[in-house]
Amino acid sequence: METPLVNEHRAALAHLAEYHGCLLPEKFSDLLSEYRAAKETVAIFDTNWYAIFSLSGPDRVRYLNAVVSNDIKSVGEAYGTRALLLNPQGHILAELEVYALAEKLLVRTHASVRERTFATLDKYIIMDDVTLEDLTDQLGSFAVEGPQAGTVVAQACGLALEGFSEFANAGLPIDGVPCHLIRRSRFGGHGAEIIAPREHLGLLWHSMHARVHAAHGASIGMTALNALRLEAGIPWFPDDFNDTVIPHEAALEATHVSFTKGCYTGQEIVERVRSRGHVNRRRVSLKFSSLDPPAPLTRLRAKDVEDKEVGIITSVAFSPKAATAIGMGYVRREYNAAGSILEFDGGTATVAS
């Protein structure tokens, strides 16, 4: 799947790479320049790794609330939340972002699980008055984030981001194009994401890029974005959680799960784990001893027991802030306390959190 902004990125001489089946810009210049733009002024970046669905009909909220892990009924119009789509064994089939619009729910998930997620959602529509549509080929998105993002957004549409909570959204025109603007942070800063018709996305990218450039910001690619989000401790689907883990192992129970909403697929497992009080492994942040990141899926070993595997690395990046490689992974509970030091071929990994 190609980003609909591929021609704009090629014209800018960006280096493109595939990320879980999505062709996206890896970098526009160099890591440090892009990193500084994001931290000091403002960055603009492509977010077209999403599949986008809509749910319409009078039963849409009740239906989706009965299927996913978070409380959809409590999401008021113009707000949103994150949730998980689980199988009966509690494993994570997909991460969902759900936004309540006036006449429908807009649902985003990773494009790599587009077909499976659509089929799973469709399967559960039996007696419900709900229409499920795949809008992926009609819509696209990009984001701006950084200290000057609020200024850039206000110039584009007159909206003050400071009055918006995370995942709040508004339908409004930008440069004459009807858009949905979402208050959204990808690395813990001030940010917004714009969802718009694909045929107008290039025009919007160019006009927003001009505003970003005027604020001394820059386009950034996936390499810089990966470093920024790992520094902020933000996991990505499917790198850091997927259908091999359950929500408590992925440390998502506080952000993606409601324990008061009632039944949904996989709830029995989620409740059983909560009552037990722990899981045998847990997602943690890692700091490596080497500047060069080890490869994802590298195995981690305990220092006190020769050749005993106790964890696995899921994602990595070089961190300008830490001046070394950082990442995420899963480590058994006996070894995942902050400060624990693990070994891998080529160096050590310290559990950061």
C-alpha positions in Angstrom: 0.0 0.0 0.0 1.5 3.3 -1.1 0.9 6.5 0.8 -1.3 8.9 -1.3 1.5 11.5 -0.7 4.1 9.4 -2.5 4.6 11.9 -5.4 5.0 14.8 -2.9 7.7 12.8 -1.0 9.5 11.8 -4.2 9.6 15.4 -5.4 11.1 16.3 -2.0 13.8 13.6 -2.6 12.7 11.7 0.5 14.0 8.1 1.0 11.0 5.8 1.0 10.8 2.4 2.8 8.1 -0.2 3.5 6.7 -0.4 7.0 4.4 -3.4 7.6 3.2 -3.2 4.0 2.9 0.6 3.9 5.3 2.6 1.7 6.2 5.7 3.7 9.1 8.3 3.9 11.9 6.9 6.0 13.8 10.3 6.1 13.8 13.6 4.3 17.2 14.8 5.5 19.1 13.4 8.5 17.9 12.1 11.9 19.4 14.9 14.0 17.9 17.7 11.8 14.5 16.1 11.8 14.6 15.4 15.5 15.5 19.0 16.4 12.6 20.3 14.2 10.2 18.1 16.1 11.6 19.0 19.6 12.3 22.7 19.0 9.8 24.1 16.4 7.3 21.9 14.5 7.4 18.7 12.4 5.0 17.6 9.6 4.8 13.9 8.9 2.9 11.3 6.9 0.5 9.0 8.9 -0.9 7.0 6.0 -0.3 3.6 7.7 -4.0 3.4 8.6 -7.0 1.6 7.3 -10.1 3.7 7.9 -13.7 2.4 8.4 -17.0 4.0 9.3 -19.9 2.6 11.3 -23.3 4.2 10.7 -26.8 3.4 11.8 -28.7 3.8 15.0 -27.1 0.7 16.7 -23.5 1.7 15.9 -22.4 2.7 19.4 -24.1 -0.2 21.2 -22.7 -2.6 18.6 -19.1 -1.5 18.8 -19.2 -1.2 22.6 -20.1 -4.9 22.7 -17.1 -5.9 20.5 -14.1 -3.9 21.7 -12.2 -3.5 25.0 -12.9 0.2 25.8 -16.1 2.1 26.7 -17.5 3.5 23.4 -20.8 4.5 25.0 -19.0 7.2 27.1 -17.4 8.8 24.0 -19.4 11.9 23.3 -19.7 13.5 19.8 -16.5 15.2 18.7 -14.4 13.0 21.0 -12.5 9.8 20.6 -10.7 7.0 22.3 -8.4 4.0 21.8 -9.5 0.4 22.1 -8.4 -3.2 21.3 -10.1 -5.8 19.1 -9.4 -9.1 20.9 -10.0 -12.8 20.0 -11.7 -15.1 22.5 -8.3 -16.0 24.0 -7.7 -12.3 24.8 -4.9 -11.8 22.1 -4.8 -8.5 20.4 -6.1 -8.6 16.8 -5.9 -4.9 16.2 -5.6 -1.5 17.9 -8.5 0.8 17.1 -8.9 4.6 17.3 -12.6 5.4 17.5 -13.9 8.9 16.8 -17.6 9.9 17.4 -18.9 12.1 14.6 -22.4 13.5 14.2 -23.8 10.6 12.1 -21.2 7.9 12.3 -18.2 6.4 14.1 -14.8 6.7 12.3 -12.6 3.8 13.1 -8.9 3.6 12.3 -6.6 0.6 12.5 -3.2 -0.4 11.1 -3.4 -1.2 7.3 -1.5 -4.4 7.8 -4.6 -5.9 9.5 -7.2 -4.1 7.3 -8.9 -7.2 5.8 -8.9 -9.2 9.0 -10.2 -6.3 11.1 -13.0 -5.5 8.6 -14.0 -9.1 8.4 -14.0 -9.5 12.2 -16.1 -6.4 12.7 -18.5 -7.4 9.9 -18.9 -10.9 11.4 -20.4 -9.6 14.6 -23.1 -7.5 12.9 -26.0 -9.9 13.0 -29.3 -8.3 14.2 -27.8 -4.8 14.6 -28.9 -1.8 12.4 -25.3 -1.0 11.5 -23.6 -0.3 8.2 -19.8 -1.0 8.1 -17.9 0.7 5.2 -14.2 0.7 4.3 -13.1 4.2 3.5 -9.3 3.5 3.3 -9.1 4.2 -0.4 -11.1 7.5 0.0 -9.3 9.2 2.9 -5.7 10.0 3.9 -3.9 11.8 6.7 -0.9 13.6 8.0 0.1 15.3 11.3 1.9 18.3 12.7 3.5 18.2 16.2 6.0 20.2 18.2 6.1 23.4 20.2 4.8 25.5 17.3 2.1 23.1 16.1 -0.6 25.2 17.7 0.5 28.3 15.8 0.6 26.4 12.5 -2.9 24.9 13.1 -4.4 28.2 14.1 -3.0 29.8 10.9 -4.5 27.0 8.8 -8.0 26.9 10.3 -8.3 29.4 13.1 -8.7 26.6 15.7 -6.8 26.8 19.1 -5.4 23.4 20.0 -5.1 24.4 23.6 -8.9 24.1 24.0 -8.9 20.5 22.7 -8.3 17.4 24.8 -6.4 14.4 23.3 -8.5 12.6 20.7 -11.0 15.5 20.5 -12.0 16.2 16.8 -13.7 18.8 14.7 -15.0 18.9 11.1 -13.8 22.0 9.4 -12.4 23.4 6.2 -8.7 23.9 5.6 -7.8 25.7 2.4 -11.4 25.1 1.3 -11.2 21.3 1.7 -13.5 19.6 4.3 -11.3 17.9 6.8 -11.5 16.2 10.2 -8.9 17.7 12.6 -7.9 15.5 15.6 -5.9 16.7 18.7 -3.3 13.9 18.6 0.2 13.4 20.0 2.6 10.9 18.5 5.5 11.6 20.8 4.2 13.4 23.8 4.1 17.0 22.4 1.4 19.4 21.1 0.0 17.9 17.9 -2.9 17.5 15.5 -3.7 15.2 12.7 -5.7 16.0 9.6 -7.9 13.5 7.8 -9.0 14.6 4.4 -10.2 13.2 1.0 -7.3 11.6 -0.8 -7.7 13.7 -3.9 -7.0 16.8 -1.9 -4.3 15.5 0.4 -1.4 16.6 -1.7 -2.7 20.2 -1.8 -3.2 20.3 1.9 0.3 18.8 2.5 1.9 21.5 0.4 0.1 24.3 2.1 0.7 23.0 5.6 4.3 22.3 4.8 4.7 25.9 3.8 3.4 27.0 7.2 5.7 24.6 8.9 8.6 25.8 6.9 7.8 29.4 7.8 7.9 28.4 11.5 11.4 27.0 10.9 10.0 23.4 11.1 10.6 20.5 8.7 9.2 17.3 7.3 10.3 14.2 9.3 10.3 10.5 8.3 9.6 7.3 10.1 13.2 7.0 11.5 12.9 10.2 13.5 9.3 9.5 14.4 10.3 6.1 15.8 13.1 7.6 17.9 10.7 10.3 19.3 8.0 7.9 20.2 10.4 5.4 21.9 11.8 8.3 23.9 8.2 9.1 25.0 7.6 5.4 25.8 4.7 5.1 23.3 4.2 1.6 21.8 3.3 0.9 18.2 1.1 -1.7 16.7 2.1 -4.2 15.3 5.8 -3.8 16.4 5.3 -3.7 20.2 1.9 -5.5 20.5 0.0 -7.8 18.3 -1.8 -11.1 18.3 1.0 -12.8 20.2 0.2 -10.9 23.4 -2.7 -9.9 25.7 -3.4 -6.4 26.9 -1.8 -6.8 30.4 1.4 -8.1 28.8 1.4 -5.1 26.5 0.9 -2.7 29.4 -2.2 -1.3 27.7 -4.8 -1.9 30.4 -4.8 1.7 31.6 -5.2 3.3 28.1 -7.2 0.8 26.0 -9.4 -1.2 28.4 -12.5 -0.4 30.5 -13.1 -2.7 33.4 -16.6 -1.3 34.0 -18.3 -1.4 30.6 -19.6 -5.0 30.5 -19.0 -7.9 28.2 -16.9 -8.0 25.0 -14.9 -10.6 23.1 -11.9 -11.6 25.2 -13.2 -9.9 28.4 -13.1 -13.2 30.4 -9.3 -13.5 29.9 -8.7 -9.8 30.6 -10.7 -10.1 33.9 -9.0 -13.3 34.9 -5.5 -11.7 34.4 -6.6 -8.7 36.4 -7.8 -10.8 39.3 -4.6 -12.8 39.3 -2.7 -9.6 39.7 0.2 -10.2 37.3 1.4 -11.6 34.0 4.5 -13.7 33.4 6.0 -11.1 31.0 5.5 -7.4 30.4 6.4 -4.8 27.8 9.1 -2.5 29.0 11.3 0.3 27.7 15.0 -0.6 27.2 18.3 1.3 27.0 21.1 -0.4 25.2 24.8 -0.3 25.8 25.7 0.3 22.1 25.1 3.2 19.8 23.9 0.8 17.1 20.5 -0.6 17.9 20.2 -4.4 18.0 17.8 -5.9 15.6 14.1 -6.4 16.5 13.4 -9.9 17.7 16.9 -10.2 19.3 16.6 -12.4 22.4 17.5 -11.2 25.8 19.3 -13.3 28.4 19.6 -13.2 32.2 23.1 -12.3 33.5 22.8 -14.6 36.5 21.9 -17.8 34.5 24.0 -18.8 31.5 22.1 -18.8 28.2 18.7 -18.4 29.9 16.4 -16.4 27.6 14.1 -14.1 29.5 12.9 -11.6 26.9 12.8 -10.3 23.4 13.3 -6.9 21.7 10.4 -5.6 19.7 11.5 -2.2 18.4 14.7 -0.1 18.4 16.1 3.3 17.5 19.0 5.6 18.2 18.0 8.2 20.7 19.6 11.7 20.4 18.4 12.4 23.9 20.0 9.4 25.5 22.9 9.4 23.1 22.6 5.7 22.7 20.2 3.1 21.3 16.8 2.6 23.0 13.9 0.3 22.4 11.0 -1.8 23.7 10.6 -5.4 24.4 9.0 -8.1 26.6 10.8 -9.4 29.7 9.8 -12.0 32.2 8.5 -10.6 35.5 11.5 -11.9 37.5 13.8 -9.7 35.4 11.8 -6.7 34.4 12.2 -4.3 37.3 13.6 -0.9 36.4 17.4 -1.1 36.5 17.6 -4.8 35.6 20.5 -5.5 33.2 20.0 -8.1 30.5 22.4 -9.4 27.9 22.2 -10.0 24.2 24.8 -10.9 21.5 26.8 -7.6 21.2 25.9 -5.8 24.4 23.5 -5.2 27.3 20.0 -3.8 27.8 18.9 -2.0 30.9 15.2 -2.0 31.8 14.2 1.7 31.9 10.5 1.3 33.0 
